[in-house]
């Protein structure tokens, strides 16, 4: 996942967006590491997978990747990016799922 993906994740969390798990399941079956595996995405599965992904983020790489997409005035907002920050955002998202 790229920095832009994590930026988008934060955008969705800030808007308390709900996840369409049937749609996510179909998308996962079409592309990526779960292609053809018929994953049935659900809340617990999603939270576990996202926690794993968050713990493997190279924060400096993600920050550098997203810098080219955001306005200069938004640059300070990515300085708070850390594993703990994203795990906290995931916890917030889990409250609305």
N, C-alpha and C positions, 0 to 999 in steps of 0.2 A: 504494500500500500504506500502511496505517496503522501507527501505533506498536504496536498490539496484534499485528499480523502479525509484526513484528520480534521482539517479546517471545516469541511462539510459536515463531519460528524458533530462538531461543536455547534454548528448552525442548527442542525436538527434537534439536538438536545436543548438548546436555548429556546426553541419553539415548542418543546414538549411533543414532538411529532410521534405519532404512533407508527409502529412497523406493520406493514401488510405481510404477514408471515407466509401466506400461500403464494403471493407474488415473489417474495424473496426465495422461497423454495424452488420455484420454477426457474428463476434467474440463476441460482446456484447450479442447477442441473445442466445449464447451457454452457457455462464457461468457468474457467478457473480450477482450483484444486478439488472442487466437489463435482465437477462435470461428470454426468452420468451416474452419480452415486445415489441419486434420488433422496437427498437429505430432506427431511421434514423439519424445516426450521420452526422453532417455537421459542418462547421466552427463555427457558433455561438453557437451551442449546446456544442461542444467540449470545446470552450473557457470558457463558463459558468461553465461547470462541472469541468474543471481543476482549475479554480479560486476557486471554492468551496472547492475542495480537498486540494489545497495549503493552504488555510486559516485554515484547520483542521490538518495540519501536526504537529506531536509532533517532533520538530526539534532534540532534544537531542536523542530521540529514533531512529530517522532516521539516525543520524550521527553514533550512536553506532552500528546500524545494518549494515551499509555499511563499517565500518572500517575493518571488516574481509575479505572483498573482494578486497580491494585496496592495492596497494604497499605502504610501509612506506613513500616513498618520495611524495606520493599523499595526505597523511593525512592532511597537511595544507590547501589543497583546500576545504575541507569540513567545515572548520571553518567559511567560509563566508556564509554558508547556513543560510537562514532566510526566513521568509514569504515574505519580500520585495524583496529579491534576486530572489526567484522563481517566484513571480509575474512579475518581470522585464523580466525574461527569457521567460515567457509565452507571454508577450507583443512582444518580439523579434520574437517568433515563429509565432505569429499572422500576422506579416508582410510578411511572406513567404507563408502563407496558401492561 
